[in-house]
Amino acid sequence: MKVVGAVWNEVLGLFVDDGSLAAAILVLVGLVATLRGRGLIGPALGGGVLFGGLVVILLENVRRSSRR
């Protein structure tokens, strides 16, 4: 059973290396989807917010990783 757990952790690690990065991306996508679903922002603005937010999240993650 330990082998299955180890394999599962390795496979999960391929997709989610940094939990805070994945969480921030999920929050951003959820926020944009909610705003789009309620009609508060248009498709172009939603795409721009998503793109800009992902860039900011990635830059913050790179900055934090470089300090380690």
ABEGO torsion letter per residue (X at the ends): XAAAAAAAAAAAAAABABAAAAAAAAAAAAAAAAAAAAGABBAAAAAAAAAAAAAAAAAAAAAAAAAX
